[in-house]
């Protein structure tokens, strides 16, 4: 492999590892030095856009060749470990940035901007910088790597850098290119494609929430739709159902429970105390994968029993619900729904789900 390909492979392998762990374990750090973590966080989120590219570029190069001086920017600096960091930035980091919604700022050539038109990142070039605070942070991190240049230490610092990039990515607002008009068939297929990937119910809840927000807004059936995050427990969210449709008086007129798996008797029974607690009589289950076949008759008996004591249970699929609602809403309502899905994703969902919705819209 060429040198550039080697750096690119290291970068993408570490990125994949960091993202995989972050999705499972959150923002658990890779290093224990609090000051170093603060410096990395400050640089990746720096107001000086060019600085955000420096740590991913310089440290990836160091991991590829430990003999390099990761503080060097230009070969013209001379001395041991000198190399051309600009090439790494432009051929590896910039393409990555473009593939990930310009998380670092969208600069096509970050190393030709004034802040990085120096031969190396060091204290001697501090006077050339307007943002001396973040320059000092850059120097601290890169000096640390050169002073503690074992491969294991360098890699852990690099993973901490990529973790900060990932956390920055989660905060970026994705652009959802909603079409001016959309047919029922295209809209239905859009939903189907979005729900194909496993998301632990996150995507399904976003779709259902958007539908009910638009229903309430267009048909005045309720004035507010309250929901929680898919990963939050009932106790922490203060809700006993996934969605509460509330009227102008503050009463819950419809409780909606969203299940991404087959609906079972135990799932229904576990929710009954909560339904009675909030005194709701209209209860809708959205069964993403239908009803568990061997428990269907028992579920029907439960529904009949609950009706006799004053509670109405309904069970439907997302396909049936969305087809009816999106037909009645018409073109304007369908476009409103698509926009609302984006709002739900922005407020409650991880970046991967937001990006997936945006990409599907771009493909229409």
PyMOL commands that set and color helices and strands:
alter all, ss='L'
color gray80, all
select helices_A, chain A and resi 3-25+34-44+49-64+75-77+85-99+110-112+114-116+123-128+132-147+151-171+184-194+202-219+234-237+265-277+293-308+318-348+351-362
alter helices_A, ss='H'
color red, helices_A
select strands_A, chain A and resi 224-227+243-246+252-259+282-287+312-316
alter strands_A, ss='S'
color yellow, strands_A
deselect
rebuild
show_as cartoon
